[in-house]
Amino acid sequence: MSVPFFGSGAYVYFGETPFPEVLGVPLLVFGGFVLLVGWYIHLIAAPPAPTLREGEEIIASRHPTQKAAVMKILLGLPFLLLAGYLLFLTSVPYVYPTAGFAVGLYFFSTGILTYWTNSLTTYSITNQRVISEFRLLSLVRKEVPMDKIRAVRESKSPIEAIVGVGNIRVSSGTGAGLEILIRNVDAATDFAEKLRQYT
């Protein structure tokens, strides 16, 4: 995912383009950031399986799918390519390539962030609780006991509906109750039905 930024940054910086340092260096820096964080996340394992209590067993376990993240990344690429084309191969005002670059970078960056977050997240349903685990620098674990669950809601954004994934919100009540948002899982309805069987 860092290759487009390294490639375009090198082309701008070393090629005969206007303002090579102003445009090339930020692209190279962003490409380096994506590469370093990507390798760091690649080397970190997903969270370990939760420690089970006496009489507890795992009913279902899921990692978020990467479909929505890949769709956002792919959606950003045409805007980035269009921005490069408008900047270097046409004589339109700079506002047009800047706007295209901003839109493309937004979709590309949110896609990468979603990809990284999904890589380090695990959701588990046991016969006693629902568990959400995220591990980056440290392990963050949230859980809602089955006997405390008061609502299970499903939702899908337009991009998630296109790629066939969904989100499930599990809450223990109103106000300051416990809540877990299970994001970007395949077959979200089946996963929610397994959860409803124990509530």
C-alpha positions as CSV (number, residue, x, y, z in Angstrom):
1,M,0.0,0.0,0.0
2,S,3.0,2.3,0.3
3,V,4.2,1.7,-3.3
4,P,2.0,4.4,-4.9
5,F,3.3,7.0,-2.5
6,F,6.9,5.9,-2.9
7,G,6.6,5.8,-6.6
8,S,4.9,9.1,-7.1
9,G,7.1,10.8,-4.5
10,A,10.3,9.5,-6.2
11,Y,8.9,10.6,-9.6
12,V,8.1,14.1,-8.3
13,Y,11.3,14.5,-6.3
14,F,13.8,13.2,-8.8
15,G,12.0,14.0,-12.0
16,E,11.8,17.4,-13.7
17,T,8.6,18.6,-12.1
18,P,7.7,22.0,-10.5
19,F,8.3,22.2,-6.8
20,P,10.0,18.8,-6.3
21,E,10.8,19.2,-2.6
22,V,7.4,20.6,-1.7
23,L,5.4,17.8,-3.4
24,G,7.9,14.9,-3.3
25,V,9.0,14.8,0.3
26,P,5.5,14.6,1.9
27,L,4.6,11.7,-0.5
28,L,7.8,9.9,0.4
29,V,7.3,10.5,4.2
30,F,3.7,9.3,4.0
31,G,4.8,6.2,2.0
32,G,7.4,5.5,4.7
33,F,4.9,5.9,7.5
34,V,2.5,3.4,5.8
35,L,5.3,0.9,5.3
36,L,6.6,1.1,8.9
37,V,3.2,0.9,10.5
38,G,2.2,-1.9,8.1
39,W,5.3,-4.0,9.0
40,Y,4.7,-3.3,12.7
41,I,1.1,-4.6,12.5
42,H,2.2,-7.5,10.3
43,L,4.7,-8.6,13.0
44,I,2.1,-8.3,15.9
45,A,-0.1,-11.3,16.3
46,A,-3.8,-11.0,16.7
47,P,-5.0,-11.1,20.3
48,P,-4.7,-14.6,21.9
49,A,-7.8,-16.6,22.6
50,P,-9.6,-15.4,25.7
51,T,-9.1,-17.3,29.0
52,L,-12.2,-19.3,29.6
53,R,-14.0,-19.7,32.9
54,E,-15.1,-23.0,34.3
55,G,-17.9,-24.4,32.2
56,E,-17.4,-21.7,29.5
57,E,-16.9,-22.6,25.8
58,I,-16.5,-20.5,22.6
59,I,-19.5,-20.7,20.4
60,A,-18.2,-18.5,17.6
61,S,-15.2,-16.3,16.9
62,R,-14.6,-13.8,14.1
63,H,-12.1,-11.4,12.8
64,P,-13.4,-8.4,10.9
65,T,-13.3,-8.9,7.2
66,Q,-11.0,-6.7,5.1
67,K,-13.6,-6.2,2.3
68,A,-14.8,-2.8,3.4
69,A,-11.2,-1.6,4.0
70,V,-10.1,-2.8,0.5
71,M,-13.1,-1.0,-1.1
72,K,-12.2,2.3,0.6
73,I,-8.5,1.9,-0.6
74,L,-9.6,1.1,-4.1
75,L,-12.1,4.0,-4.1
76,G,-9.2,6.4,-3.2
77,L,-6.9,5.3,-6.0
78,P,-8.7,6.8,-9.0
79,F,-8.9,10.2,-7.2
80,L,-5.1,10.0,-6.5
81,L,-4.4,9.1,-10.1
82,L,-6.6,11.8,-11.4
83,A,-4.9,14.3,-9.1
84,G,-1.5,13.3,-10.5
85,Y,-2.8,13.5,-14.1
86,L,-4.3,17.0,-13.5
87,L,-1.2,18.2,-11.8
88,F,1.5,17.0,-14.2
89,L,-0.1,16.5,-17.5
90,T,-2.6,19.4,-17.8
91,S,-2.5,23.1,-17.1
92,V,-5.7,23.4,-15.0
93,P,-5.6,25.5,-11.8
94,Y,-4.0,23.8,-8.8
95,V,-7.3,23.7,-7.0
96,Y,-8.5,20.8,-9.1
97,P,-5.6,18.4,-8.5
98,T,-5.5,19.5,-4.8
99,A,-9.2,18.6,-4.4
100,G,-8.8,15.3,-6.1
101,F,-5.7,14.5,-4.0
102,A,-7.6,15.4,-0.7
103,V,-10.6,13.2,-1.6
104,G,-8.3,10.3,-2.7
105,L,-6.1,10.6,0.4
106,Y,-9.1,10.6,2.7
107,F,-10.5,7.3,1.2
108,F,-7.1,5.7,1.0
109,S,-6.1,6.7,4.6
110,T,-9.4,5.6,6.1
111,G,-9.1,2.3,4.2
112,I,-5.6,1.7,5.5
113,L,-6.7,2.6,9.1
114,T,-9.7,0.2,8.8
115,Y,-7.3,-2.5,7.5
116,W,-4.9,-2.1,10.3
117,T,-7.6,-2.0,13.0
118,N,-9.3,-5.1,11.5
119,S,-6.1,-7.0,11.5
120,L,-5.7,-6.7,15.2
121,T,-9.3,-7.2,16.4
122,T,-11.1,-10.4,17.4
123,Y,-14.7,-11.0,18.5
124,S,-15.8,-14.0,20.4
125,I,-19.1,-15.3,21.6
126,T,-19.1,-17.8,24.5
127,N,-22.0,-19.3,26.4
128,Q,-21.4,-16.7,29.1
129,R,-20.2,-13.5,27.5
130,V,-19.4,-11.5,24.3
131,I,-15.8,-10.4,24.1
132,S,-14.1,-7.8,21.9
133,E,-10.3,-7.7,21.9
134,F,-8.0,-5.3,20.2
135,R,-4.2,-5.4,20.4
136,L,-1.8,-2.7,19.2
137,L,0.6,-1.5,21.8
138,S,-1.3,-3.2,24.5
139,L,-4.3,-5.5,24.8
140,V,-7.8,-3.9,25.1
141,R,-10.6,-6.3,26.0
142,K,-14.2,-5.5,26.5
143,E,-16.9,-7.9,27.5
144,V,-20.6,-8.0,28.1
145,P,-22.0,-10.9,30.2
146,M,-24.9,-12.8,28.4
147,D,-27.3,-12.2,31.3
148,K,-26.8,-8.4,31.0
149,I,-27.5,-8.1,27.3
150,R,-30.6,-6.1,26.6
151,A,-30.3,-5.3,22.9
152,V,-28.6,-6.7,19.7
153,R,-28.8,-4.4,16.7
154,E,-27.4,-4.9,13.2
155,S,-26.4,-2.2,10.8
156,K,-24.6,-1.7,7.4
157,S,-23.1,1.3,5.7
158,P,-23.6,1.6,1.9
159,I,-20.0,0.3,1.3
160,E,-20.5,-2.6,3.8
161,A,-23.8,-3.5,2.1
162,I,-22.1,-3.7,-1.3
163,V,-19.4,-6.0,-0.1
164,G,-21.7,-8.1,2.1
165,V,-20.5,-7.3,5.7
166,G,-22.2,-5.8,8.7
167,N,-22.0,-4.5,12.2
168,I,-23.6,-5.7,15.4
169,R,-24.1,-3.5,18.4
170,V,-24.5,-5.4,21.7
171,S,-25.6,-3.4,24.7
172,S,-26.5,-4.1,28.3
173,G,-29.0,-1.3,28.6
174,T,-29.4,2.5,28.4
175,G,-27.3,5.2,30.0
176,A,-23.9,4.1,31.1
177,G,-24.4,0.4,30.2
178,L,-21.8,-1.8,28.7
179,E,-21.6,-1.9,24.9
180,I,-19.6,-3.7,22.2
181,L,-19.6,-2.8,18.6
182,I,-18.7,-5.8,16.4
183,R,-17.5,-4.2,13.1
184,N,-17.2,-5.5,9.6
185,V,-18.0,-9.2,10.0
186,D,-19.0,-11.6,7.3
187,A,-22.5,-13.2,7.7
188,A,-23.3,-10.7,10.4
189,T,-26.9,-11.9,10.7
190,D,-25.8,-15.5,11.4
191,F,-23.3,-14.2,14.0
192,A,-26.1,-12.1,15.6
193,E,-28.5,-15.1,15.7
194,K,-25.9,-17.2,17.5
195,L,-25.7,-14.4,20.0
196,R,-29.5,-14.1,20.4
197,Q,-29.8,-17.8,21.2
198,Y,-28.0,-17.2,24.5
199,T,-29.7,-13.9,25.5
